[in-house]
Amino acid sequence: MKPNAKRLIMNLMAAGVDWPLTARNAVTACALFGVSESSVRVTLNRLTTEGLIEARERGVYQLTLHARKMADDVRGWRHALNQLKTWRGHWIGVQTGHLGRSDRAALRRRERALELSGFRELERGLYLRPDNLRGGVAGVRERLTQRGLDDEAIVFGLRELDADRDEQARALWDTGKQVADYQATRAELSDWLERAHKLEPEEAARESFVIGDRAIRQMVYDPLLPAELTDAGERRAFFDVLLEYDRRGHEIWSELYRHARDS
């Protein structure tokens, strides 16, 4: 699917790249996907009005504080595996059964926060994930709140699930599909890295954005399961290739912007 101007601009800014997003750069990026200059400028004004971006100086934009907080989940993927710690078979639970469901916006924020943090529903209103992240329950509680979980949600540690529920909990994640996705995406990224030097600069930038957008989203939403529940070797192999892909993509976009500035 061809990305629109808003998605392109916000994704580029959320990526944590080393160049400022100037109006010229936004026009250059969006032109690769057939978005007109007038549409880009209208979108920049609209994003400013919505409080998502602000002008750092004339024609140079940055994310607002509110938008930077939302972008942290995208930017943080490069350090995701550093969050892992040894799993001792304990769990972190979130109880939401007492929370209302009539506020659709709040419900979407709640579900997104839980999914981003790797939780799955064991029983109605009770979500679990392994307690294998640095910072433990307190750290996960803080991240959930930052991601939009209701303040009234109950976040707690579980140490001794009964055998049946422990077995059910371990089966909440489709790890077979997860490992297959690691392998498939790693193969796609590796293939692109091998042929990127043969592509025209514009084509390389366009492909790097589209393929990278999907792969980074996959990493952002990875539940970061312990090795006891998934193939940690396949995850590491996917992650390492994604890091190299990200580095190469940044080089390509930096060169594209430099050429546009000098032309």
C-alpha positions as CSV (number, residue, x, y, z in Angstrom):
1,M,0.0,0.0,0.0
2,K,1.3,3.4,-1.0
3,P,1.9,5.5,2.2
4,N,0.3,8.9,2.4
5,A,2.1,12.1,3.2
6,K,1.1,12.0,6.9
7,R,2.4,8.5,7.4
8,L,5.6,9.2,5.5
9,I,6.4,12.4,7.4
10,M,5.6,11.0,10.8
11,N,7.5,7.7,10.2
12,L,10.6,9.6,9.0
13,M,10.5,11.8,12.0
14,A,9.8,9.0,14.5
15,A,12.7,7.0,13.1
16,G,15.2,9.0,15.0
17,V,17.4,9.9,12.0
18,D,20.3,12.2,12.2
19,W,19.0,14.8,9.8
20,P,16.4,17.6,10.4
21,L,13.2,17.2,8.6
22,T,13.1,20.3,6.4
23,A,10.1,21.1,4.1
24,R,12.5,20.4,1.2
25,N,13.3,16.9,2.6
26,A,9.6,16.2,3.2
27,V,8.9,17.1,-0.4
28,T,11.8,15.0,-1.7
29,A,10.7,11.9,0.4
30,C,7.0,12.1,-0.5
31,A,7.8,12.7,-4.2
32,L,9.2,9.1,-4.3
33,F,5.7,7.9,-3.6
34,G,3.8,10.2,-6.0
35,V,2.7,12.7,-3.3
36,S,2.6,16.2,-4.7
37,E,4.4,19.2,-3.1
38,S,1.2,20.9,-2.4
39,S,-0.1,17.9,-0.5
40,V,3.1,17.8,1.6
41,R,2.8,21.4,2.6
42,V,-0.8,21.0,3.5
43,T,0.1,18.0,5.6
44,L,2.9,19.8,7.4
45,N,0.5,22.6,8.3
46,R,-2.1,20.1,9.4
47,L,0.4,18.1,11.6
48,T,1.4,21.4,13.2
49,T,-2.2,22.3,13.9
50,E,-2.8,18.8,15.4
51,G,0.2,19.4,17.8
52,L,2.3,16.6,16.4
53,I,5.1,18.6,14.9
54,E,6.4,22.1,15.4
55,A,8.7,24.5,13.5
56,R,12.2,24.6,15.0
57,E,13.0,27.4,12.6
58,R,11.5,28.5,9.4
59,G,11.0,25.4,7.2
60,V,12.6,23.0,9.7
61,Y,10.3,20.7,11.7
62,Q,10.6,18.5,14.8
63,L,8.2,16.4,16.8
64,T,6.4,18.0,19.7
65,L,6.9,16.6,23.2
66,H,3.6,14.7,23.0
67,A,4.6,13.2,19.6
68,R,8.1,12.3,20.8
69,K,6.6,10.3,23.6
70,M,4.5,8.3,21.1
71,A,7.6,7.9,18.9
72,D,9.7,6.4,21.7
73,D,8.2,2.9,20.9
74,V,9.5,3.2,17.4
75,R,12.9,4.6,18.3
76,G,13.5,2.1,21.1
77,W,13.4,-1.0,18.9
78,R,17.2,-0.8,18.4
79,H,17.7,-1.5,22.1
80,A,14.9,-3.9,22.6
81,L,17.0,-7.0,23.2
82,N,18.9,-5.2,25.9
83,Q,15.7,-5.2,28.0
84,L,15.8,-9.0,28.4
85,K,16.7,-10.7,31.7
86,T,16.7,-14.4,32.8
87,W,13.2,-15.8,33.1
88,R,12.4,-17.6,36.3
89,G,9.0,-18.8,35.3
90,H,7.2,-15.8,36.9
91,W,4.6,-13.7,35.2
92,I,3.3,-10.1,35.1
93,G,-0.4,-9.7,35.1
94,V,-2.8,-6.8,34.2
95,Q,-6.4,-6.8,35.4
96,T,-8.7,-4.7,33.3
97,G,-12.1,-6.4,33.9
98,H,-13.3,-3.6,36.1
99,L,-12.6,-0.9,33.5
100,G,-15.2,0.4,31.2
101,R,-15.4,-0.4,27.5
102,S,-17.8,2.3,26.3
103,D,-15.0,4.8,25.6
104,R,-13.7,3.5,22.3
105,A,-10.7,5.8,22.2
106,A,-9.6,4.7,25.7
107,L,-10.2,1.0,24.8
108,R,-8.0,1.4,21.7
109,R,-5.2,3.0,23.8
110,R,-5.5,0.2,26.4
111,E,-5.4,-2.6,23.8
112,R,-2.4,-0.9,22.0
113,A,-0.5,-0.5,25.3
114,L,-1.0,-4.2,26.1
115,E,-0.1,-5.4,22.7
116,L,3.0,-3.2,22.5
117,S,4.1,-4.6,25.8
118,G,3.7,-8.2,24.8
119,F,0.6,-9.1,26.9
120,R,-2.0,-11.7,25.9
121,E,-5.4,-12.4,27.4
122,L,-5.5,-15.5,29.6
123,E,-9.0,-15.0,30.8
124,R,-11.5,-12.2,30.2
125,G,-9.9,-9.0,31.6
126,L,-6.7,-10.8,32.7
127,Y,-3.6,-10.3,30.6
128,L,-0.2,-11.9,31.1
129,R,3.4,-11.8,29.9
130,P,6.5,-13.4,31.2
131,D,8.4,-11.4,33.8
132,N,11.7,-11.4,31.8
133,L,12.2,-7.7,31.3
134,R,14.7,-5.5,33.2
135,G,12.9,-3.3,35.7
136,G,10.4,-6.1,36.5
137,V,6.8,-5.3,37.4
138,A,7.5,-1.6,38.2
139,G,9.3,-1.0,34.9
140,V,6.5,-2.7,32.9
141,R,3.8,-0.8,34.8
142,E,5.6,2.5,33.9
143,R,5.9,1.6,30.2
144,L,2.2,0.6,30.1
145,T,1.2,3.9,31.6
146,Q,3.4,5.8,29.1
147,R,1.8,3.8,26.3
148,G,-1.7,4.7,27.3
149,L,-3.0,2.1,29.8
150,D,-5.6,3.4,32.1
151,D,-4.3,4.5,35.5
152,E,-7.0,2.4,37.2
153,A,-5.6,-0.9,35.6
154,I,-4.1,-3.2,38.1
155,V,-0.5,-4.4,37.3
156,F,1.0,-7.1,39.5
157,G,3.4,-10.0,39.6
158,L,2.4,-13.7,39.7
159,R,4.8,-16.3,41.0
160,E,2.8,-19.5,41.3
161,L,0.2,-20.2,38.6
162,D,-1.3,-23.6,38.9
163,A,0.0,-26.2,36.4
164,D,-3.0,-25.9,34.0
165,R,-3.0,-22.1,33.8
166,D,0.8,-22.0,33.5
167,E,0.5,-24.4,30.5
168,Q,-2.3,-22.2,29.1
169,A,-0.2,-19.1,29.6
170,R,2.8,-20.5,27.8
171,A,0.6,-21.2,24.8
172,L,-0.8,-17.7,24.5
173,W,1.7,-16.7,21.8
174,D,1.9,-18.3,18.4
175,T,5.6,-18.9,18.5
176,G,5.6,-21.1,15.4
177,K,4.3,-18.2,13.3
178,Q,6.6,-15.8,15.2
179,V,9.7,-17.8,14.3
180,A,8.5,-18.2,10.7
181,D,8.1,-14.4,10.5
182,Y,11.6,-13.9,11.8
183,Q,13.0,-16.2,9.1
184,A,10.9,-14.7,6.3
185,T,11.6,-11.1,7.1
186,R,15.3,-11.8,7.7
187,A,15.5,-13.4,4.2
188,E,13.7,-10.4,2.7
189,L,16.1,-7.9,4.4
190,S,19.1,-9.9,3.4
191,D,18.0,-10.1,-0.2
192,W,17.6,-6.4,-0.3
193,L,21.0,-5.7,1.3
194,E,22.6,-7.9,-1.4
195,R,21.0,-6.0,-4.3
196,A,20.7,-2.5,-2.9
197,H,23.9,-1.3,-4.6
198,K,22.4,-2.2,-8.0
199,L,19.3,0.0,-7.5
200,E,18.9,3.6,-8.6
201,P,19.0,6.0,-5.6
202,E,15.3,6.8,-5.7
203,E,14.3,3.2,-6.0
204,A,16.6,2.2,-3.2
205,A,15.2,4.8,-0.9
206,R,11.6,3.9,-1.7
207,E,12.2,0.2,-1.2
208,S,14.2,0.7,2.0
209,F,11.3,2.7,3.4
210,V,8.5,0.3,2.5
211,I,10.4,-2.9,3.5
212,G,11.9,-1.3,6.6
213,D,8.6,0.1,7.8
214,R,7.1,-3.4,7.9
215,A,10.2,-5.0,9.5
216,I,10.6,-2.3,12.2
217,R,6.9,-2.6,13.0
218,Q,7.5,-6.3,13.5
219,M,10.3,-5.6,15.9
220,V,8.3,-2.9,17.8
221,Y,5.4,-5.3,18.4
222,D,7.7,-8.2,19.3
223,P,6.6,-9.6,22.7
224,L,10.2,-10.2,23.7
225,L,9.5,-13.7,25.0
226,P,12.2,-15.6,26.9
227,A,14.2,-18.3,25.2
228,E,12.0,-20.9,27.0
229,L,9.0,-19.8,24.9
230,T,10.5,-18.9,21.5
231,D,13.6,-19.4,19.3
232,A,15.9,-16.6,20.7
233,G,18.5,-17.5,18.1
234,E,16.2,-16.8,15.2
235,R,15.1,-13.5,16.9
236,R,18.7,-12.4,17.3
237,A,19.5,-13.3,13.7
238,F,16.5,-11.2,12.5
239,F,17.4,-8.3,14.8
240,D,21.0,-8.2,13.6
241,V,20.1,-8.1,9.9
242,L,17.5,-5.4,10.7
243,L,20.2,-3.3,12.4
244,E,22.4,-3.5,9.3
245,Y,19.4,-2.8,7.0
246,D,18.5,0.3,9.1
247,R,22.1,1.5,8.9
248,R,22.2,1.1,5.1
249,G,18.8,2.8,4.8
250,H,20.0,5.8,6.7
251,E,22.9,6.1,4.4
252,I,20.7,6.0,1.3
253,W,18.3,8.6,2.6
254,S,21.1,10.9,3.8
255,E,22.6,10.8,0.3
256,L,19.3,11.4,-1.3
257,Y,18.7,14.5,0.9
258,R,22.2,15.7,0.3
259,H,21.8,15.4,-3.5
260,A,18.4,17.2,-3.3
261,R,19.9,20.0,-1.3
262,D,22.9,20.5,-3.7
263,S,20.8,20.2,-6.9
